[in-house]
Amino acid sequence: MIDLDLLRRHPDLEAPGLQATDAADRLILDEAGPALADAAHGEVVVIDDAYGALALGAVGAGARGVRVHQDPITGERALAENAVRVGVSADDRPLSRPLEPQLVAGARVVLMRLPRSLDRLDQVAELIAVHAAADVRVFAGGRIKHMSLAMNDVLANRFARVDVTHARQKSRVLVASGALGPTSGARPSDGWPRRAHDEALGLTIVAHGGVFAGAAVDIGTRFLLDVLDDAVPDAATAVDLACGSGVVATWLARRRPEVVVRASDRSAAAAASAALTADANGVADRVEVARADALEHLPDTSERLVVLNPPFHSDAAVHTGIATHLFADAARVLEPGGELWCVWNSHLRYRPLLERLVGPTRQVARNPKFTVTASTR
């Protein structure tokens, strides 16, 4: 057995009240216990495991050849570190894979945390139903306060049967079985990734399930774009940090034909979406997309302009530590005199933090909900 209490979130945000595992992980593992014991080598897949509790718990229950997909790159790294921490041998360690058909091919048992996004759940459920073994069972769980009946409906579109377990410690598991493939009664798919055209911006947006705002432009980003022409207009390159679907990166590349834009996001779904959005708008040759923890792939003092619409959730928890990490890395990458342009919910009051981590900060624009600031390194 694996002692899940030994797991850590590192290199992700660590702070009091933020845990690497919770009761939902333990309940998923308990409900799937008999299925894990019966699974042959390579028949267990884990999806959207936060820091390795499900994947390592499955190994502890006897599963071997476990394949796993975690959207944040920090989750992959935490799983690798936790595998060493709890003493899992190199031969038995879960294998990280992209979210594609090969991830689930032949799988008979899938463990997953229910994502906050119904689009993400639909994309994952469709992938499993179409490409896993016909008798696959999916054990998808979470904290009850973050679950909704709509999740049952999404799974029911892809599986003939969805059972609901008894609650334990404010957690619950949905067990889906009877995969509905393309010819067996599944709801027709709208196709992933999704694409939409924003007439106001003249951009086509492409997004995988779970990417912030999906194939649309959130109101904070739209407010930022209204003033972004004034951001370091002579910069030869620009950085779109936490790029999401790549709207800012693509907009900058379209507005500034001479500029190379470096977009990054820790999310695999976001990085893939940003590359597709750039391609859909004819600027893929000038938008470089990286899946990275903040700006780890860029050298110190190398950029004159960084643009950021910072997330403020760590999993389900609201925490300013995420913004702190992003602000600090932007400061590291900016050359002296370079600027971080940032849009944020005004109630978060980030200006003192920006002053401390980056440098002198001026307000560029403000409306009843959002503030745009420019911080000079």
Order of alpha helices (4+ residues) and beta strands (2+ residues): alpha-beta-alpha-beta-alpha-beta-alpha-beta-alpha-beta-alpha-beta-beta-beta-beta-alpha-beta-alpha-beta-alpha-beta-beta-beta-beta-alpha-beta-alpha-beta-beta
